[in-house]
Amino acid sequence: MGNQNHSLSATRFYSNESLPSAKDIDWLIVMGGPMNVYEDDKYPWLAEEKRFIEQAIKQDKTVVGIYLGSQLIANVLGAKVYQGQHKEIGWFPIEMTDEAENFVVFDSLPQKLTVFH
């Protein structure tokens, strides 16, 4: 599989790196970190990251969150984010939802698999 004319970039909000325009991206993948979604006072860049996520969602971009990233997306969409009753650390089974099966990026994955949390 060759280049397919895609480009990949990363923005480190915590390092005050400049952001692309949300209109110039197709996908936004929001990664994790050790902080929690409500620590804007301790990590001021979280507010800017949330604004960027909101812009991408409003522009109908594909937005995927990993760990803290999924919590940030939930927060931007108005959900309450809270600590679960049990820690999810280690290897656990997951399975595809009907919605996930509609994304070509998941085509090569089995319906059920065990992943590291």
PyMOL CGO cylinders between C-alpha atoms (Angstrom):
from pymol import cmd
from pymol.cgo import CYLINDER

trace = [
    CYLINDER, 0.00, 0.00, 0.00, 1.62, 3.22, -1.15, 0.3, 1, 1, 1, 1, 1, 1,
    CYLINDER, 1.62, 3.22, -1.15, 1.34, 6.81, -0.04, 0.3, 1, 1, 1, 1, 1, 1,
    CYLINDER, 1.34, 6.81, -0.04, -2.27, 7.42, -1.26, 0.3, 1, 1, 1, 1, 1, 1,
    CYLINDER, -2.27, 7.42, -1.26, -1.52, 11.17, -0.97, 0.3, 1, 1, 1, 1, 1, 1,
    CYLINDER, -1.52, 11.17, -0.97, -2.39, 11.35, 2.72, 0.3, 1, 1, 1, 1, 1, 1,
    CYLINDER, -2.39, 11.35, 2.72, -0.49, 13.45, 5.20, 0.3, 1, 1, 1, 1, 1, 1,
    CYLINDER, -0.49, 13.45, 5.20, -0.22, 13.01, 8.93, 0.3, 1, 1, 1, 1, 1, 1,
    CYLINDER, -0.22, 13.01, 8.93, 0.51, 15.73, 11.45, 0.3, 1, 1, 1, 1, 1, 1,
    CYLINDER, 0.51, 15.73, 11.45, 0.59, 16.07, 15.22, 0.3, 1, 1, 1, 1, 1, 1,
    CYLINDER, 0.59, 16.07, 15.22, -0.06, 19.03, 17.47, 0.3, 1, 1, 1, 1, 1, 1,
    CYLINDER, -0.06, 19.03, 17.47, 1.21, 19.01, 21.03, 0.3, 1, 1, 1, 1, 1, 1,
    CYLINDER, 1.21, 19.01, 21.03, -1.16, 21.39, 22.83, 0.3, 1, 1, 1, 1, 1, 1,
    CYLINDER, -1.16, 21.39, 22.83, 0.94, 21.24, 25.99, 0.3, 1, 1, 1, 1, 1, 1,
    CYLINDER, 0.94, 21.24, 25.99, 3.91, 22.67, 24.02, 0.3, 1, 1, 1, 1, 1, 1,
    CYLINDER, 3.91, 22.67, 24.02, 1.91, 25.58, 22.56, 0.3, 1, 1, 1, 1, 1, 1,
    CYLINDER, 1.91, 25.58, 22.56, 2.36, 24.28, 19.01, 0.3, 1, 1, 1, 1, 1, 1,
    CYLINDER, 2.36, 24.28, 19.01, 0.31, 26.04, 16.35, 0.3, 1, 1, 1, 1, 1, 1,
    CYLINDER, 0.31, 26.04, 16.35, -2.89, 24.36, 15.26, 0.3, 1, 1, 1, 1, 1, 1,
    CYLINDER, -2.89, 24.36, 15.26, -4.01, 23.56, 11.76, 0.3, 1, 1, 1, 1, 1, 1,
    CYLINDER, -4.01, 23.56, 11.76, -7.36, 24.95, 10.74, 0.3, 1, 1, 1, 1, 1, 1,
    CYLINDER, -7.36, 24.95, 10.74, -10.14, 22.45, 11.47, 0.3, 1, 1, 1, 1, 1, 1,
    CYLINDER, -10.14, 22.45, 11.47, -11.31, 22.91, 7.86, 0.3, 1, 1, 1, 1, 1, 1,
    CYLINDER, -11.31, 22.91, 7.86, -7.94, 21.57, 6.64, 0.3, 1, 1, 1, 1, 1, 1,
    CYLINDER, -7.94, 21.57, 6.64, -8.21, 18.18, 8.35, 0.3, 1, 1, 1, 1, 1, 1,
    CYLINDER, -8.21, 18.18, 8.35, -10.30, 15.10, 7.53, 0.3, 1, 1, 1, 1, 1, 1,
    CYLINDER, -10.30, 15.10, 7.53, -9.77, 13.13, 10.73, 0.3, 1, 1, 1, 1, 1, 1,
    CYLINDER, -9.77, 13.13, 10.73, -8.87, 14.19, 14.26, 0.3, 1, 1, 1, 1, 1, 1,
    CYLINDER, -8.87, 14.19, 14.26, -7.42, 11.54, 16.56, 0.3, 1, 1, 1, 1, 1, 1,
    CYLINDER, -7.42, 11.54, 16.56, -7.24, 12.81, 20.14, 0.3, 1, 1, 1, 1, 1, 1,
    CYLINDER, -7.24, 12.81, 20.14, -4.77, 10.92, 22.31, 0.3, 1, 1, 1, 1, 1, 1,
    CYLINDER, -4.77, 10.92, 22.31, -4.47, 10.46, 26.08, 0.3, 1, 1, 1, 1, 1, 1,
    CYLINDER, -4.47, 10.46, 26.08, -2.53, 11.81, 29.01, 0.3, 1, 1, 1, 1, 1, 1,
    CYLINDER, -2.53, 11.81, 29.01, -2.34, 11.44, 32.79, 0.3, 1, 1, 1, 1, 1, 1,
    CYLINDER, -2.34, 11.44, 32.79, -4.55, 14.46, 33.58, 0.3, 1, 1, 1, 1, 1, 1,
    CYLINDER, -4.55, 14.46, 33.58, -8.32, 14.44, 33.80, 0.3, 1, 1, 1, 1, 1, 1,
    CYLINDER, -8.32, 14.44, 33.80, -10.79, 16.27, 31.59, 0.3, 1, 1, 1, 1, 1, 1,
    CYLINDER, -10.79, 16.27, 31.59, -11.68, 18.85, 34.27, 0.3, 1, 1, 1, 1, 1, 1,
    CYLINDER, -11.68, 18.85, 34.27, -8.14, 20.06, 35.09, 0.3, 1, 1, 1, 1, 1, 1,
    CYLINDER, -8.14, 20.06, 35.09, -8.23, 23.15, 32.82, 0.3, 1, 1, 1, 1, 1, 1,
    CYLINDER, -8.23, 23.15, 32.82, -6.87, 25.27, 35.70, 0.3, 1, 1, 1, 1, 1, 1,
    CYLINDER, -6.87, 25.27, 35.70, -3.82, 23.01, 36.08, 0.3, 1, 1, 1, 1, 1, 1,
    CYLINDER, -3.82, 23.01, 36.08, -3.39, 22.38, 32.33, 0.3, 1, 1, 1, 1, 1, 1,
    CYLINDER, -3.39, 22.38, 32.33, -4.58, 25.57, 30.56, 0.3, 1, 1, 1, 1, 1, 1,
    CYLINDER, -4.58, 25.57, 30.56, -4.07, 24.07, 27.10, 0.3, 1, 1, 1, 1, 1, 1,
    CYLINDER, -4.07, 24.07, 27.10, -6.98, 21.64, 27.73, 0.3, 1, 1, 1, 1, 1, 1,
    CYLINDER, -6.98, 21.64, 27.73, -9.48, 24.46, 27.09, 0.3, 1, 1, 1, 1, 1, 1,
    CYLINDER, -9.48, 24.46, 27.09, -7.93, 25.18, 23.68, 0.3, 1, 1, 1, 1, 1, 1,
    CYLINDER, -7.93, 25.18, 23.68, -7.89, 21.47, 22.84, 0.3, 1, 1, 1, 1, 1, 1,
    CYLINDER, -7.89, 21.47, 22.84, -11.58, 21.20, 23.73, 0.3, 1, 1, 1, 1, 1, 1,
    CYLINDER, -11.58, 21.20, 23.73, -12.38, 24.20, 21.49, 0.3, 1, 1, 1, 1, 1, 1,
    CYLINDER, -12.38, 24.20, 21.49, -10.52, 22.55, 18.59, 0.3, 1, 1, 1, 1, 1, 1,
    CYLINDER, -10.52, 22.55, 18.59, -12.35, 19.25, 19.13, 0.3, 1, 1, 1, 1, 1, 1,
    CYLINDER, -12.35, 19.25, 19.13, -15.65, 21.14, 19.16, 0.3, 1, 1, 1, 1, 1, 1,
    CYLINDER, -15.65, 21.14, 19.16, -14.78, 22.91, 15.88, 0.3, 1, 1, 1, 1, 1, 1,
    CYLINDER, -14.78, 22.91, 15.88, -13.90, 19.59, 14.23, 0.3, 1, 1, 1, 1, 1, 1,
    CYLINDER, -13.90, 19.59, 14.23, -17.17, 18.01, 15.39, 0.3, 1, 1, 1, 1, 1, 1,
    CYLINDER, -17.17, 18.01, 15.39, -19.22, 21.01, 14.21, 0.3, 1, 1, 1, 1, 1, 1,
    CYLINDER, -19.22, 21.01, 14.21, -17.51, 20.73, 10.80, 0.3, 1, 1, 1, 1, 1, 1,
    CYLINDER, -17.51, 20.73, 10.80, -18.54, 17.06, 10.63, 0.3, 1, 1, 1, 1, 1, 1,
    CYLINDER, -18.54, 17.06, 10.63, -14.98, 15.71, 10.72, 0.3, 1, 1, 1, 1, 1, 1,
    CYLINDER, -14.98, 15.71, 10.72, -14.26, 12.15, 11.86, 0.3, 1, 1, 1, 1, 1, 1,
    CYLINDER, -14.26, 12.15, 11.86, -13.11, 12.48, 15.48, 0.3, 1, 1, 1, 1, 1, 1,
    CYLINDER, -13.11, 12.48, 15.48, -11.64, 9.52, 17.38, 0.3, 1, 1, 1, 1, 1, 1,
    CYLINDER, -11.64, 9.52, 17.38, -10.54, 9.61, 21.01, 0.3, 1, 1, 1, 1, 1, 1,
    CYLINDER, -10.54, 9.61, 21.01, -8.13, 7.34, 22.85, 0.3, 1, 1, 1, 1, 1, 1,
    CYLINDER, -8.13, 7.34, 22.85, -8.39, 7.32, 26.65, 0.3, 1, 1, 1, 1, 1, 1,
    CYLINDER, -8.39, 7.32, 26.65, -8.30, 11.01, 27.72, 0.3, 1, 1, 1, 1, 1, 1,
    CYLINDER, -8.30, 11.01, 27.72, -9.14, 11.87, 24.11, 0.3, 1, 1, 1, 1, 1, 1,
    CYLINDER, -9.14, 11.87, 24.11, -12.47, 10.04, 24.36, 0.3, 1, 1, 1, 1, 1, 1,
    CYLINDER, -12.47, 10.04, 24.36, -13.17, 11.80, 27.66, 0.3, 1, 1, 1, 1, 1, 1,
    CYLINDER, -13.17, 11.80, 27.66, -12.46, 15.19, 26.06, 0.3, 1, 1, 1, 1, 1, 1,
    CYLINDER, -12.46, 15.19, 26.06, -14.86, 14.39, 23.20, 0.3, 1, 1, 1, 1, 1, 1,
    CYLINDER, -14.86, 14.39, 23.20, -17.55, 13.31, 25.67, 0.3, 1, 1, 1, 1, 1, 1,
    CYLINDER, -17.55, 13.31, 25.67, -17.05, 16.51, 27.69, 0.3, 1, 1, 1, 1, 1, 1,
    CYLINDER, -17.05, 16.51, 27.69, -17.27, 18.70, 24.57, 0.3, 1, 1, 1, 1, 1, 1,
    CYLINDER, -17.27, 18.70, 24.57, -20.53, 16.94, 23.65, 0.3, 1, 1, 1, 1, 1, 1,
    CYLINDER, -20.53, 16.94, 23.65, -21.98, 17.69, 27.10, 0.3, 1, 1, 1, 1, 1, 1,
    CYLINDER, -21.98, 17.69, 27.10, -21.53, 14.34, 28.85, 0.3, 1, 1, 1, 1, 1, 1,
    CYLINDER, -21.53, 14.34, 28.85, -20.40, 14.08, 32.46, 0.3, 1, 1, 1, 1, 1, 1,
    CYLINDER, -20.40, 14.08, 32.46, -17.05, 12.31, 32.69, 0.3, 1, 1, 1, 1, 1, 1,
    CYLINDER, -17.05, 12.31, 32.69, -16.34, 10.40, 35.89, 0.3, 1, 1, 1, 1, 1, 1,
    CYLINDER, -16.34, 10.40, 35.89, -14.05, 7.70, 37.21, 0.3, 1, 1, 1, 1, 1, 1,
    CYLINDER, -14.05, 7.70, 37.21, -15.38, 4.19, 36.71, 0.3, 1, 1, 1, 1, 1, 1,
    CYLINDER, -15.38, 4.19, 36.71, -16.01, 1.79, 39.55, 0.3, 1, 1, 1, 1, 1, 1,
    CYLINDER, -16.01, 1.79, 39.55, -13.20, -0.51, 38.37, 0.3, 1, 1, 1, 1, 1, 1,
    CYLINDER, -13.20, -0.51, 38.37, -9.85, 0.34, 36.81, 0.3, 1, 1, 1, 1, 1, 1,
    CYLINDER, -9.85, 0.34, 36.81, -9.42, -0.90, 33.26, 0.3, 1, 1, 1, 1, 1, 1,
    CYLINDER, -9.42, -0.90, 33.26, -5.75, -1.72, 33.21, 0.3, 1, 1, 1, 1, 1, 1,
    CYLINDER, -5.75, -1.72, 33.21, -4.59, -4.87, 31.46, 0.3, 1, 1, 1, 1, 1, 1,
    CYLINDER, -4.59, -4.87, 31.46, -5.85, -7.08, 28.66, 0.3, 1, 1, 1, 1, 1, 1,
    CYLINDER, -5.85, -7.08, 28.66, -9.64, -7.14, 28.14, 0.3, 1, 1, 1, 1, 1, 1,
    CYLINDER, -9.64, -7.14, 28.14, -11.97, -8.33, 25.37, 0.3, 1, 1, 1, 1, 1, 1,
    CYLINDER, -11.97, -8.33, 25.37, -13.82, -5.83, 23.20, 0.3, 1, 1, 1, 1, 1, 1,
    CYLINDER, -13.82, -5.83, 23.20, -16.15, -6.28, 20.25, 0.3, 1, 1, 1, 1, 1, 1,
    CYLINDER, -16.15, -6.28, 20.25, -17.12, -4.16, 17.28, 0.3, 1, 1, 1, 1, 1, 1,
    CYLINDER, -17.12, -4.16, 17.28, -20.36, -2.22, 17.40, 0.3, 1, 1, 1, 1, 1, 1,
    CYLINDER, -20.36, -2.22, 17.40, -22.58, -1.98, 14.35, 0.3, 1, 1, 1, 1, 1, 1,
    CYLINDER, -22.58, -1.98, 14.35, -21.43, 1.63, 13.96, 0.3, 1, 1, 1, 1, 1, 1,
    CYLINDER, -21.43, 1.63, 13.96, -17.73, 0.67, 13.97, 0.3, 1, 1, 1, 1, 1, 1,
    CYLINDER, -17.73, 0.67, 13.97, -18.31, -1.90, 11.23, 0.3, 1, 1, 1, 1, 1, 1,
    CYLINDER, -18.31, -1.90, 11.23, -19.25, 0.98, 8.91, 0.3, 1, 1, 1, 1, 1, 1,
    CYLINDER, -19.25, 0.98, 8.91, -15.72, 2.45, 9.03, 0.3, 1, 1, 1, 1, 1, 1,
    CYLINDER, -15.72, 2.45, 9.03, -13.30, 1.07, 6.47, 0.3, 1, 1, 1, 1, 1, 1,
    CYLINDER, -13.30, 1.07, 6.47, -10.39, 1.63, 8.89, 0.3, 1, 1, 1, 1, 1, 1,
    CYLINDER, -10.39, 1.63, 8.89, -11.73, -1.26, 11.00, 0.3, 1, 1, 1, 1, 1, 1,
    CYLINDER, -11.73, -1.26, 11.00, -12.24, -3.69, 8.07, 0.3, 1, 1, 1, 1, 1, 1,
    CYLINDER, -12.24, -3.69, 8.07, -9.19, -5.79, 8.89, 0.3, 1, 1, 1, 1, 1, 1,
    CYLINDER, -9.19, -5.79, 8.89, -10.13, -6.28, 12.55, 0.3, 1, 1, 1, 1, 1, 1,
    CYLINDER, -10.13, -6.28, 12.55, -12.07, -9.27, 13.84, 0.3, 1, 1, 1, 1, 1, 1,
    CYLINDER, -12.07, -9.27, 13.84, -15.54, -8.82, 15.38, 0.3, 1, 1, 1, 1, 1, 1,
    CYLINDER, -15.54, -8.82, 15.38, -14.11, -9.67, 18.83, 0.3, 1, 1, 1, 1, 1, 1,
    CYLINDER, -14.11, -9.67, 18.83, -10.56, -9.20, 20.04, 0.3, 1, 1, 1, 1, 1, 1,
    CYLINDER, -10.56, -9.20, 20.04, -8.54, -8.74, 23.21, 0.3, 1, 1, 1, 1, 1, 1,
    CYLINDER, -8.54, -8.74, 23.21, -6.76, -5.40, 23.63, 0.3, 1, 1, 1, 1, 1, 1,
    CYLINDER, -6.76, -5.40, 23.63, -4.57, -3.70, 26.21, 0.3, 1, 1, 1, 1, 1, 1,
    CYLINDER, -4.57, -3.70, 26.21, -6.28, -0.96, 28.23, 0.3, 1, 1, 1, 1, 1, 1,
]
cmd.load_cgo(trace, "trace")
